Amino acid sequence: MGKLVRDKIPEFIRASGRTPHVSTLSPSAYREALIDKLREEAAELQAAQTGEALLEEAADVLEVLAAIAAEHGATLDTIGKVARIKREKRGGFAMRLWLDSVDPAPGEP
């Protein structure tokens, strides 16, 4: 069953009368677990059926992103700045464009 959980989850488990068995991950295992957690939360975001559920899952994704940023000496503000720069250079997703295919340039195979 092993998985990365939020810091207070063991307290909630104890409050329910059960006994959690936890360990502290090494830095490298933690980074790997964060990526696994991001995949898990992204799948839950995709499966969300209501606006409220979507916001809850998006918040979970954001929390994992914050932890990933912190592991690399950054913050969500840093990620936001990088995202703004990329948006300025490459655009965002507001136009909802779907790329079906690309024809080769003249002379390309």
C-alpha positions, 0 to 999 in steps of 0.5 A: 500500500505504500505511498506518499501522504500529507504530513497530518494523515498519520494523525487522522489514522490514529484518531480513527483508532488505527495504527499507521506505520510510516517511515521517512524517505531519503531525498532521492526516494522522496523526489521519486515519490513526488513524481508518482504522487503528481501522476496520481493527483493528475489522474484524480483531476482527470476523473473529477466529475464536478466543479468542486471535485475538480478544484479539490484535485487541482489544489492537490496537484498544486500542493505536489508542485509546491513540494517538487519546487521546494525540493529544487530550491524554488517556490510556486512563485518561481514556477509562476514566473517561468510559466509567464515567460513561456506564455509570453514566448509560446502562448498559453492555451486560451485558443484551445488549439489542437495540432492535427499534423504538420506537413514537411517543409519544401525539400524535407522528406 
